[in-house]
Amino acid sequence: MSSTSRLFESPQRVKIAAAVGQRLPLYCTATGKAFLAYLHEIRLARSFSESLSKYTEHTLVSRADLYQDLRETRLRGLRFLRQEYERDINAVAGPIMNAQGCPIAVIAIVGPSFRMPYERMLMLGQAIQETAVAIAREVGLAALPAILPKTQTPCITGYPEQKG
């Protein structure tokens, strides 16, 4: 875990935790989709040059479905994920944006589906959005684009054309 990452564990006995350094597929995780929704179309198309694996019955493996899902995520500003990567695991994630409206980090709340039904995710989503804005203000992300090279800041310009 990097020095800027923070992990807050639930006091509940049933917990969800990723291993330090564990890599998960971007296209079927809440944090991955919250970030992918803002990628430039060329980078997005390159990210999925191979076929997509189906982890659960809810995993989107069609590029057309995935692009539509990412559009909706971007419009909403949040990603609500219901059992796409693992059965019985739900999550809500939102990006922390820089001054240009590009994500530079993502925050999420993940939990068992019995404790995080969709209605609960809606409430948590509002808290995530408020927290993301507060973090951006607190650390002065408005100045970040001046520090980072433009190539490190992904931004949207649209999505690849959907083909049957």
TIMI-307262 format. One record per atom (N, C-alpha, C): x, y, z; residue in one letter; atom name. Coordinates in steps of 0.2 Angstrom, whole numbers, plus 2048, in hexadecimal, padded with zeros to 3 digits. Last residue first. Layout:
<atoms>
{atom {X, Y, Z}, "A", "CA"}
...
</atoms>
This chain:
<atoms>
{atom {794, 7EF, 75A}, "G", "N"}
{atom {790, 7E9, 75B}, "G", "CA"}
{atom {793, 7E4, 760}, "G", "C"}
{atom {79E, 7FB, 760}, "K", "N"}
{atom {79D, 7F7, 75A}, "K", "CA"}
{atom {799, 7F0, 75D}, "K", "C"}
{atom {79F, 80B, 765}, "Q", "N"}
{atom {79D, 805, 766}, "Q", "CA"}
{atom {79B, 801, 760}, "Q", "C"}
{atom {7AD, 815, 764}, "E", "N"}
{atom {7A7, 814, 761}, "E", "CA"}
{atom {7A5, 80D, 763}, "E", "C"}
{atom {7B5, 81A, 774}, "P", "N"}
{atom {7B5, 817, 76D}, "P", "CA"}
{atom {7AE, 815, 76B}, "P", "C"}
{atom {7AF, 82A, 77B}, "Y", "N"}
{atom {7B0, 822, 77C}, "Y", "CA"}
{atom {7B1, 820, 775}, "Y", "C"}
{atom {7B6, 839, 781}, "G", "N"}
{atom {7B1, 835, 77E}, "G", "CA"}
{atom {7B3, 82E, 77F}, "G", "C"}
{atom {7C0, 83F, 788}, "T", "N"}
{atom {7BE, 843, 782}, "T", "CA"}
{atom {7B8, 83F, 77E}, "T", "C"}
{atom {7C6, 840, 799}, "I", "N"}
{atom {7C2, 83E, 794}, "I", "CA"}
{atom {7C1, 842, 78E}, "I", "C"}
{atom {7D7, 83E, 79E}, "C", "N"}
{atom {7D1, 842, 79E}, "C", "CA"}
{atom {7CC, 83F, 798}, "C", "C"}
{atom {7E5, 83B, 7A9}, "P", "N"}
{atom {7E0, 838, 7A4}, "P", "CA"}
{atom {7DA, 83D, 7A4}, "P", "C"}
{atom {7F4, 841, 7AB}, "T", "N"}
{atom {7ED, 842, 7AD}, "T", "CA"}
{atom {7E8, 840, 7A8}, "T", "C"}
{atom {800, 83E, 7A6}, "Q", "N"}
{atom {7FE, 83A, 7AC}, "Q", "CA"}
{atom {7F7, 83C, 7AE}, "Q", "C"}
{atom {802, 847, 79C}, "T", "N"}
{atom {801, 840, 79A}, "T", "CA"}
{atom {7FF, 83C, 7A0}, "T", "C"}
{atom {805, 853, 7A2}, "K", "N"}
{atom {7FF, 852, 79F}, "K", "CA"}
{atom {7FD, 84B, 79E}, "K", "C"}
{atom {80F, 851, 7B1}, "P", "N"}
{atom {80E, 851, 7AA}, "P", "CA"}
{atom {807, 850, 7A7}, "P", "C"}
{atom {80A, 859, 7C0}, "L", "N"}
{atom {80B, 853, 7BD}, "L", "CA"}
{atom {80B, 855, 7B5}, "L", "C"}
{atom {809, 867, 7C4}, "I", "N"}
{atom {80F, 863, 7C6}, "I", "CA"}
{atom {810, 85D, 7C2}, "I", "C"}
{atom {7FE, 86C, 7BF}, "A", "N"}
{atom {804, 870, 7BE}, "A", "CA"}
{atom {80A, 86C, 7C0}, "A", "C"}
{atom {7F4, 863, 7C5}, "P", "N"}
{atom {7F6, 863, 7BD}, "P", "CA"}
{atom {7FC, 867, 7BC}, "P", "C"}
{atom {7F4, 867, 7D3}, "L", "N"}
{atom {7F7, 861, 7D1}, "L", "CA"}
{atom {7F9, 861, 7C9}, "L", "C"}
{atom {7EC, 872, 7D7}, "A", "N"}
{atom {7F3, 873, 7D5}, "A", "CA"}
{atom {7F7, 86D, 7D2}, "A", "C"}
{atom {7E1, 86C, 7DB}, "A", "N"}
{atom {7E0, 871, 7D6}, "A", "CA"}
{atom {7E7, 872, 7D3}, "A", "C"}
{atom {7E3, 865, 7E6}, "L", "N"}
{atom {7E4, 861, 7E0}, "L", "CA"}
{atom {7E3, 866, 7DA}, "L", "C"}
{atom {7E5, 867, 7F4}, "G", "N"}
{atom {7E7, 86C, 7EF}, "G", "CA"}
{atom {7E8, 869, 7E8}, "G", "C"}
{atom {7E1, 85F, 7FE}, "V", "N"}
{atom {7E8, 85E, 7FC}, "V", "CA"}
{atom {7EA, 863, 7F6}, "V", "C"}
{atom {7D4, 865, 801}, "E", "N"}
{atom {7D9, 864, 806}, "E", "CA"}
{atom {7E0, 864, 803}, "E", "C"}
{atom {7CD, 863, 7F4}, "R", "N"}
{atom {7CE, 869, 7F7}, "R", "CA"}
{atom {7D4, 869, 7FC}, "R", "C"}
{atom {7CD, 855, 7F4}, "A", "N"}
{atom {7D0, 859, 7EE}, "A", "CA"}
{atom {7D2, 860, 7F1}, "A", "C"}
{atom {7C6, 852, 7FF}, "I", "N"}
{atom {7CD, 84F, 7FF}, "I", "CA"}
{atom {7D1, 854, 7F9}, "I", "C"}
{atom {7BA, 857, 7FC}, "A", "N"}
{atom {7BE, 859, 802}, "A", "CA"}
{atom {7C5, 858, 802}, "A", "C"}
{atom {7B6, 84F, 7F2}, "V", "N"}
{atom {7B7, 856, 7F1}, "V", "CA"}
{atom {7BB, 859, 7F6}, "V", "C"}
{atom {7B6, 842, 7F8}, "A", "N"}
{atom {7BA, 843, 7F2}, "A", "CA"}
{atom {7BB, 84B, 7F1}, "A", "C"}
{atom {7AB, 845, 801}, "T", "N"}
{atom {7B2, 843, 804}, "T", "CA"}
{atom {7B7, 845, 7FE}, "T", "C"}
{atom {7A0, 846, 7F9}, "E", "N"}
{atom {7A2, 84B, 7FD}, "E", "CA"}
{atom {7A9, 84B, 800}, "E", "C"}
{atom {7A1, 839, 7F3}, "Q", "N"}
{atom {7A1, 83F, 7EF}, "Q", "CA"}
{atom {7A3, 845, 7F3}, "Q", "C"}
{atom {79F, 831, 7FF}, "I", "N"}
{atom {7A5, 830, 7FB}, "I", "CA"}
{atom {7A6, 836, 7F6}, "I", "C"}
{atom {792, 835, 802}, "A", "N"}
{atom {797, 836, 807}, "A", "CA"}
{atom {79E, 835, 803}, "A", "C"}
{atom {78B, 830, 7F7}, "Q", "N"}
{atom {78B, 837, 7F9}, "Q", "CA"}
{atom {790, 839, 7FD}, "Q", "C"}
{atom {78D, 822, 7F9}, "G", "N"}
{atom {790, 826, 7F3}, "G", "CA"}
{atom {790, 82D, 7F4}, "G", "C"}
{atom {786, 81E, 804}, "L", "N"}
{atom {78D, 81F, 804}, "L", "CA"}
{atom {790, 823, 7FF}, "L", "C"}
{atom {779, 81F, 7FE}, "M", "N"}
{atom {77B, 823, 804}, "M", "CA"}
{atom {783, 824, 805}, "M", "C"}
{atom {77A, 815, 7F5}, "L", "N"}
{atom {779, 81C, 7F3}, "L", "CA"}
{atom {77A, 821, 7F8}, "L", "C"}
{atom {77D, 80A, 7FC}, "M", "N"}
{atom {782, 80C, 7F8}, "M", "CA"}
{atom {781, 813, 7F6}, "M", "C"}
{atom {771, 808, 802}, "R", "N"}
{atom {776, 80A, 806}, "R", "CA"}
{atom {77C, 80D, 802}, "R", "C"}
{atom {76A, 804, 7F7}, "E", "N"}
{atom {768, 80A, 7FA}, "E", "CA"}
{atom {76D, 80C, 7FF}, "E", "C"}
{atom {771, 7F8, 7F3}, "Y", "N"}
{atom {771, 7FE, 7EF}, "Y", "CA"}
{atom {76F, 804, 7F3}, "Y", "C"}
{atom {778, 7F1, 802}, "P", "N"}
{atom {773, 7F1, 7FD}, "P", "CA"}
{atom {774, 7F7, 7F9}, "P", "C"}
{atom {783, 7EC, 80B}, "M", "N"}
{atom {784, 7F2, 806}, "M", "CA"}
{atom {77F, 7F1, 801}, "M", "C"}
{atom {782, 7E1, 812}, "R", "N"}
{atom {782, 7E7, 816}, "R", "CA"}
{atom {782, 7ED, 812}, "R", "C"}
{atom {781, 7D7, 808}, "F", "N"}
{atom {77C, 7D7, 80D}, "F", "CA"}
{atom {77C, 7DE, 811}, "F", "C"}
{atom {78D, 7D9, 801}, "S", "N"}
{atom {787, 7DC, 7FE}, "S", "CA"}
{atom {781, 7DC, 803}, "S", "C"}
{atom {79B, 7DF, 80A}, "P", "N"}
{atom {797, 7DA, 808}, "P", "CA"}
{atom {790, 7DC, 806}, "P", "C"}
{atom {7A4, 7ED, 803}, "G", "N"}
{atom {7A1, 7E9, 808}, "G", "CA"}
{atom {79D, 7E4, 806}, "G", "C"}
{atom {7AD, 7FC, 801}, "V", "N"}
{atom {7AB, 7F6, 7FF}, "V", "CA"}
{atom {7A9, 7F2, 804}, "V", "C"}
{atom {7AF, 80C, 7FB}, "I", "N"}
{atom {7AD, 809, 801}, "I", "CA"}
{atom {7AA, 802, 7FE}, "I", "C"}
{atom {7BC, 816, 7F5}, "A", "N"}
{atom {7B7, 812, 7F4}, "A", "CA"}
{atom {7B5, 80F, 7FB}, "A", "C"}
{atom {7C4, 823, 7EA}, "I", "N"}
{atom {7C3, 820, 7F1}, "I", "CA"}
{atom {7BC, 81C, 7F0}, "I", "C"}
{atom {7D1, 826, 7DF}, "V", "N"}
{atom {7CB, 823, 7E0}, "V", "CA"}
{atom {7CA, 821, 7E7}, "V", "C"}
{atom {7DB, 832, 7D6}, "A", "N"}
{atom {7DA, 82D, 7DB}, "A", "CA"}
{atom {7D3, 82B, 7DB}, "A", "C"}
{atom {7D9, 83B, 7CB}, "I", "N"}
{atom {7E0, 839, 7CD}, "I", "CA"}
{atom {7E0, 834, 7D3}, "I", "C"}
{atom {7CF, 83F, 7BE}, "P", "N"}
{atom {7D0, 83B, 7C4}, "P", "CA"}
{atom {7D7, 83A, 7C5}, "P", "C"}
{atom {7CB, 84F, 7B8}, "C", "N"}
{atom {7CE, 849, 7B7}, "C", "CA"}
{atom {7D0, 845, 7BE}, "C", "C"}
{atom {7C8, 85D, 7B9}, "G", "N"}
{atom {7C3, 858, 7B9}, "G", "CA"}
{atom {7C5, 851, 7B7}, "G", "C"}
{atom {7D2, 865, 7BA}, "Q", "N"}
{atom {7D0, 864, 7B4}, "Q", "CA"}
{atom {7CA, 85F, 7B3}, "Q", "C"}
{atom {7D6, 864, 7C8}, "A", "N"}
{atom {7D2, 86A, 7C5}, "A", "CA"}
{atom {7CF, 86A, 7BE}, "A", "C"}
{atom {7D2, 853, 7CC}, "N", "N"}
{atom {7D6, 859, 7CC}, "N", "CA"}
{atom {7D2, 85F, 7C9}, "N", "C"}
{atom {7C8, 849, 7D6}, "M", "N"}
{atom {7C9, 84C, 7D0}, "M", "CA"}
{atom {7CE, 852, 7D1}, "M", "C"}
{atom {7C6, 839, 7DC}, "I", "N"}
{atom {7C8, 83F, 7DE}, "I", "CA"}
{atom {7CB, 843, 7D8}, "I", "C"}
{atom {7B7, 82F, 7D8}, "P", "N"}
{atom {7BE, 831, 7D6}, "P", "CA"}
{atom {7BF, 838, 7DA}, "P", "C"}
{atom {7AF, 822, 7E2}, "G", "N"}
{atom {7AF, 828, 7DE}, "G", "CA"}
{atom {7B6, 82B, 7DD}, "G", "C"}
{atom {7A6, 813, 7E4}, "A", "N"}
{atom {7AC, 816, 7E4}, "A", "CA"}
{atom {7AB, 81D, 7E0}, "A", "C"}
{atom {79F, 805, 7ED}, "V", "N"}
{atom {79D, 80C, 7EA}, "V", "CA"}
{atom {7A4, 810, 7EA}, "V", "C"}
{atom {79B, 7F4, 7EC}, "A", "N"}
{atom {79F, 7F9, 7ED}, "A", "CA"}
{atom {79D, 800, 7EA}, "A", "C"}
{atom {798, 7E3, 7F2}, "N", "N"}
{atom {796, 7E9, 7EE}, "N", "CA"}
{atom {79B, 7EF, 7F0}, "N", "C"}
{atom {799, 7D2, 7F0}, "I", "N"}
{atom {79D, 7D7, 7F2}, "I", "CA"}
{atom {79A, 7DD, 7EE}, "I", "C"}
{atom {793, 7C6, 7EC}, "D", "N"}
{atom {791, 7C8, 7F3}, "D", "CA"}
{atom {795, 7CE, 7F5}, "D", "C"}
{atom {7A0, 7C1, 7E1}, "R", "N"}
{atom {799, 7C0, 7E3}, "R", "CA"}
{atom {799, 7C3, 7EA}, "R", "C"}
{atom {7AB, 7CD, 7DA}, "E", "N"}
{atom {7AA, 7C8, 7DE}, "E", "CA"}
{atom {7A3, 7C7, 7E0}, "E", "C"}
{atom {7A8, 7D6, 7CF}, "Y", "N"}
{atom {7AF, 7D2, 7D0}, "Y", "CA"}
{atom {7AE, 7CC, 7D4}, "Y", "C"}
{atom {79B, 7DA, 7D0}, "E", "N"}
{atom {79E, 7D9, 7CA}, "E", "CA"}
{atom {7A5, 7D5, 7CA}, "E", "C"}
{atom {792, 7DD, 7DB}, "Q", "N"}
{atom {794, 7D6, 7DA}, "Q", "CA"}
{atom {797, 7D5, 7D3}, "Q", "C"}
{atom {78F, 7EC, 7D7}, "R", "N"}
{atom {78B, 7E7, 7DA}, "R", "CA"}
{atom {78E, 7E0, 7D7}, "R", "C"}
{atom {794, 7FD, 7D9}, "L", "N"}
{atom {796, 7F6, 7D6}, "L", "CA"}
{atom {792, 7F1, 7DA}, "L", "C"}
{atom {793, 80D, 7D4}, "F", "N"}
{atom {790, 808, 7D8}, "F", "CA"}
{atom {791, 801, 7D5}, "F", "C"}
{atom {79D, 81A, 7D2}, "R", "N"}
{atom {79C, 813, 7CF}, "R", "CA"}
{atom {799, 80F, 7D5}, "R", "C"}
{atom {79A, 82B, 7CE}, "L", "N"}
{atom {79B, 826, 7D3}, "L", "CA"}
{atom {79A, 81F, 7CF}, "L", "C"}
{atom {796, 834, 7C5}, "G", "N"}
{atom {79B, 836, 7C9}, "G", "CA"}
{atom {79D, 831, 7CE}, "G", "C"}
{atom {78C, 833, 7BC}, "R", "N"}
{atom {78A, 832, 7C3}, "R", "CA"}
{atom {78F, 835, 7C7}, "R", "C"}
{atom {793, 833, 7B0}, "L", "N"}
{atom {78E, 838, 7B1}, "L", "CA"}
{atom {78C, 838, 7B8}, "L", "C"}
{atom {79C, 829, 7B2}, "R", "N"}
{atom {79F, 82F, 7B2}, "R", "CA"}
{atom {799, 835, 7B3}, "R", "C"}
{atom {793, 81E, 7B2}, "T", "N"}
{atom {797, 81F, 7B8}, "T", "CA"}
{atom {79A, 826, 7B8}, "T", "C"}
{atom {78F, 81F, 7A5}, "E", "N"}
{atom {78A, 820, 7AB}, "E", "CA"}
{atom {78E, 821, 7B1}, "E", "C"}
{atom {79A, 81B, 79E}, "R", "N"}
{atom {797, 822, 79D}, "R", "CA"}
{atom {792, 823, 7A3}, "R", "C"}
{atom {79C, 80E, 7A3}, "L", "N"}
{atom {7A1, 814, 7A5}, "L", "CA"}
{atom {79E, 81A, 7A4}, "L", "C"}
{atom {792, 808, 79D}, "D", "N"}
{atom {792, 808, 7A4}, "D", "CA"}
{atom {797, 80D, 7A7}, "D", "C"}
{atom {795, 809, 790}, "Q", "N"}
{atom {78F, 80C, 792}, "Q", "CA"}
{atom {78F, 80D, 79A}, "Q", "C"}
{atom {7A1, 801, 790}, "Y", "N"}
{atom {7A1, 809, 78E}, "Y", "CA"}
{atom {79B, 80C, 791}, "Y", "C"}
{atom {79B, 7F5, 793}, "L", "N"}
{atom {7A0, 7F8, 798}, "L", "CA"}
{atom {7A1, 7FF, 796}, "L", "C"}
{atom {793, 7F2, 788}, "D", "N"}
{atom {790, 7F3, 78F}, "D", "CA"}
{atom {795, 7F6, 794}, "D", "C"}
{atom {79D, 7F2, 77E}, "A", "N"}
{atom {798, 7F6, 77E}, "A", "CA"}
{atom {795, 7F8, 784}, "A", "C"}
{atom {7A5, 7E7, 783}, "R", "N"}
{atom {7A8, 7EE, 783}, "R", "CA"}
{atom {7A3, 7F3, 782}, "R", "C"}
{atom {7A0, 7DB, 78E}, "S", "N"}
{atom {79F, 7DE, 787}, "S", "CA"}
{atom {7A1, 7E5, 788}, "S", "C"}
{atom {7A0, 7D7, 79B}, "V", "N"}
{atom {7A6, 7D5, 797}, "V", "CA"}
{atom {7A5, 7D8, 78F}, "V", "C"}
{atom {79D, 7DB, 7AB}, "L", "N"}
{atom {79B, 7DD, 7A4}, "L", "CA"}
{atom {7A1, 7DB, 7A0}, "L", "C"}
{atom {797, 7D0, 7B8}, "T", "N"}
{atom {79D, 7D3, 7B4}, "T", "CA"}
{atom {79B, 7D5, 7AD}, "T", "C"}
{atom {78D, 7C8, 7BD}, "H", "N"}
{atom {78C, 7D0, 7BD}, "H", "CA"}
{atom {792, 7D3, 7B9}, "H", "C"}
{atom {791, 7BC, 7BF}, "E", "N"}
{atom {78C, 7BC, 7BB}, "E", "CA"}
{atom {78B, 7C4, 7B9}, "E", "C"}
{atom {7A3, 7BE, 7C1}, "T", "N"}
{atom {79D, 7BD, 7C4}, "T", "CA"}
{atom {798, 7BD, 7BE}, "T", "C"}
{atom {7AE, 7C0, 7B8}, "Y", "N"}
{atom {7AF, 7BD, 7BF}, "Y", "CA"}
{atom {7A9, 7BB, 7C2}, "Y", "C"}
{atom {7B3, 7BE, 7A8}, "K", "N"}
{atom {7AD, 7BF, 7AC}, "K", "CA"}
{atom {7AE, 7BB, 7B3}, "K", "C"}
{atom {7C0, 7C8, 7A0}, "S", "N"}
{atom {7BE, 7C2, 7A4}, "S", "CA"}
{atom {7B7, 7C3, 7A7}, "S", "C"}
{atom {7C1, 7CF, 790}, "L", "N"}
{atom {7BF, 7D0, 797}, "L", "CA"}
{atom {7BD, 7CA, 79A}, "L", "C"}
{atom {7CE, 7CE, 784}, "S", "N"}
{atom {7C7, 7CC, 786}, "S", "CA"}
{atom {7C7, 7CD, 78E}, "S", "C"}
{atom {7D8, 7DC, 781}, "E", "N"}
{atom {7D7, 7D5, 781}, "E", "CA"}
{atom {7D0, 7D4, 784}, "E", "C"}
{atom {7D8, 7EA, 781}, "S", "N"}
{atom {7DA, 7E7, 77B}, "S", "CA"}
{atom {7D9, 7DF, 77B}, "S", "C"}
{atom {7D4, 7F4, 78B}, "F", "N"}
{atom {7D0, 7EE, 78A}, "F", "CA"}
{atom {7D2, 7EB, 783}, "F", "C"}
{atom {7DC, 7FF, 78A}, "S", "N"}
{atom {7DC, 7FB, 791}, "S", "CA"}
{atom {7D8, 7F4, 790}, "S", "C"}
{atom {7DA, 804, 77E}, "R", "N"}
{atom {7E0, 800, 77F}, "R", "CA"}
{atom {7E0, 7FC, 785}, "R", "C"}
{atom {7CE, 80B, 781}, "A", "N"}
{atom {7CE, 806, 77C}, "A", "CA"}
{atom {7D4, 801, 77D}, "A", "C"}
{atom {7D3, 815, 78A}, "L", "N"}
{atom {7CE, 810, 78C}, "L", "CA"}
{atom {7CE, 80A, 787}, "L", "C"}
{atom {7DC, 81C, 783}, "R", "N"}
{atom {7DF, 818, 788}, "R", "CA"}
{atom {7DA, 813, 78A}, "R", "C"}
{atom {7D2, 822, 77A}, "I", "N"}
{atom {7D8, 81E, 777}, "I", "CA"}
{atom {7DB, 819, 77D}, "I", "C"}
{atom {7CA, 829, 783}, "E", "N"}
{atom {7C7, 823, 77F}, "E", "CA"}
{atom {7CD, 81F, 77C}, "E", "C"}
{atom {7D0, 82D, 793}, "H", "N"}
{atom {7D0, 82F, 78C}, "H", "CA"}
{atom {7CE, 828, 788}, "H", "C"}
{atom {7C7, 829, 7A1}, "L", "N"}
{atom {7CC, 828, 79D}, "L", "CA"}
{atom {7CB, 82A, 796}, "L", "C"}
{atom {7BC, 829, 7AA}, "Y", "N"}
{atom {7BF, 82F, 7A8}, "Y", "CA"}
{atom {7C5, 82F, 7A3}, "Y", "C"}
{atom {7B9, 81C, 7AE}, "A", "N"}
{atom {7B4, 820, 7AB}, "A", "CA"}
{atom {7B6, 827, 7A8}, "A", "C"}
{atom {7C4, 817, 7B5}, "L", "N"}
{atom {7C3, 816, 7AD}, "L", "CA"}
{atom {7BE, 81A, 7AA}, "L", "C"}
{atom {7C1, 81A, 7C2}, "F", "N"}
{atom {7C6, 81D, 7BF}, "F", "CA"}
{atom {7C5, 81D, 7B7}, "F", "C"}
{atom {7B6, 813, 7C5}, "A", "N"}
{atom {7B5, 81A, 7C6}, "A", "CA"}
{atom {7BB, 81E, 7C3}, "A", "C"}
{atom {7BB, 806, 7C1}, "K", "N"}
{atom {7B6, 809, 7BD}, "K", "CA"}
{atom {7B5, 811, 7BE}, "K", "C"}
{atom {7C3, 804, 7CC}, "G", "N"}
{atom {7C6, 804, 7C5}, "G", "CA"}
{atom {7C1, 807, 7C1}, "G", "C"}
{atom {7BB, 804, 7D7}, "T", "N"}
{atom {7C0, 809, 7D6}, "T", "CA"}
{atom {7C3, 809, 7CF}, "T", "C"}
{atom {7B2, 7F9, 7D4}, "A", "N"}
{atom {7B0, 800, 7D5}, "A", "CA"}
{atom {7B5, 805, 7D4}, "A", "C"}
{atom {7B7, 7EE, 7C7}, "T", "N"}
{atom {7B7, 7F0, 7CE}, "T", "CA"}
{atom {7B5, 7F7, 7CE}, "T", "C"}
{atom {7B8, 7EA, 7BA}, "C", "N"}
{atom {7B3, 7E7, 7BE}, "C", "CA"}
{atom {7B3, 7E8, 7C5}, "C", "C"}
{atom {7C3, 7F0, 7B3}, "Y", "N"}
{atom {7BC, 7F0, 7B0}, "Y", "CA"}
{atom {7B6, 7ED, 7B4}, "Y", "C"}
{atom {7CF, 7ED, 7BA}, "L", "N"}
{atom {7CB, 7F4, 7BA}, "L", "CA"}
{atom {7C4, 7F4, 7B8}, "L", "C"}
{atom {7D2, 7E0, 7C5}, "P", "N"}
{atom {7D0, 7E2, 7BE}, "P", "CA"}
{atom {7CD, 7E9, 7BE}, "P", "C"}
{atom {7DF, 7E2, 7D1}, "L", "N"}
{atom {7D8, 7E0, 7CF}, "L", "CA"}
{atom {7D6, 7E3, 7C8}, "L", "C"}
{atom {7ED, 7DE, 7DA}, "R", "N"}
{atom {7EA, 7E1, 7D4}, "R", "CA"}
{atom {7E4, 7DE, 7D2}, "R", "C"}
{atom {7F4, 7E1, 7EA}, "Q", "N"}
{atom {7F0, 7DD, 7E6}, "Q", "CA"}
{atom {7ED, 7E1, 7E0}, "Q", "C"}
{atom {7FB, 7E8, 7F3}, "G", "N"}
{atom {7FE, 7E7, 7EC}, "G", "CA"}
{atom {7FA, 7E3, 7E7}, "G", "C"}
{atom {7F4, 7E0, 800}, "V", "N"}
{atom {7F9, 7E6, 7FE}, "V", "CA"}
{atom {7FC, 7E4, 7F7}, "V", "C"}
{atom {7E4, 7DA, 7FC}, "A", "N"}
{atom {7EB, 7D9, 7FF}, "A", "CA"}
{atom {7EF, 7DF, 7FC}, "A", "C"}
{atom {7D5, 7E1, 802}, "A", "N"}
{atom {7D9, 7DF, 7FC}, "A", "CA"}
{atom {7E0, 7DE, 7FF}, "A", "C"}
{atom {7C7, 7DC, 80B}, "A", "N"}
{atom {7CE, 7DF, 80B}, "A", "CA"}
{atom {7D1, 7DC, 805}, "A", "C"}
{atom {7B8, 7DC, 814}, "I", "N"}
{atom {7BB, 7DC, 80E}, "I", "CA"}
{atom {7C2, 7DF, 80E}, "I", "C"}
{atom {7B1, 7D3, 822}, "K", "N"}
{atom {7B5, 7D9, 81F}, "K", "CA"}
{atom {7B7, 7D7, 818}, "K", "C"}
{atom {7A7, 7D0, 82F}, "V", "N"}
{atom {7A8, 7CE, 828}, "V", "CA"}
{atom {7AB, 7D4, 825}, "V", "C"}
{atom {7A7, 7D7, 83C}, "R", "N"}
{atom {7AB, 7D1, 83B}, "R", "CA"}
{atom {7AC, 7CF, 834}, "R", "C"}
{atom {7A9, 7E9, 83C}, "Q", "N"}
{atom {7A5, 7E3, 83B}, "Q", "CA"}
{atom {7AA, 7DD, 83A}, "Q", "C"}
{atom {7B1, 7F4, 83B}, "P", "N"}
{atom {7B1, 7F0, 842}, "P", "CA"}
{atom {7AD, 7EA, 841}, "P", "C"}
{atom {7BB, 7F5, 82C}, "S", "N"}
{atom {7B4, 7F5, 830}, "S", "CA"}
{atom {7B5, 7F2, 836}, "S", "C"}
{atom {7CA, 7FF, 82A}, "E", "N"}
{atom {7C6, 7F8, 82B}, "E", "CA"}
{atom {7C0, 7F9, 82E}, "E", "C"}
{atom {7D1, 809, 81F}, "F", "N"}
{atom {7CC, 809, 825}, "F", "CA"}
{atom {7C9, 803, 825}, "F", "C"}
{atom {7DF, 80E, 818}, "L", "N"}
{atom {7DB, 808, 818}, "L", "CA"}
{atom {7D7, 809, 81F}, "L", "C"}
{atom {7E7, 819, 80C}, "R", "N"}
{atom {7E4, 817, 813}, "R", "CA"}
{atom {7DF, 812, 813}, "R", "C"}
{atom {7F5, 81E, 803}, "S", "N"}
{atom {7EF, 819, 804}, "S", "CA"}
{atom {7ED, 819, 80B}, "S", "C"}
{atom {801, 824, 802}, "T", "N"}
{atom {7FB, 828, 802}, "T", "CA"}
{atom {7F5, 824, 803}, "T", "C"}
{atom {80B, 81A, 802}, "S", "N"}
{atom {80A, 81E, 808}, "S", "CA"}
{atom {804, 823, 808}, "S", "C"}
{atom {803, 80B, 7FC}, "S", "N"}
{atom {807, 811, 7FB}, "S", "CA"}
{atom {806, 815, 802}, "S", "C"}
{atom {804, 7FA, 800}, "M", "N"}
{atom {800, 800, 800}, "M", "CA"}
{atom {804, 806, 800}, "M", "C"}
</atoms>
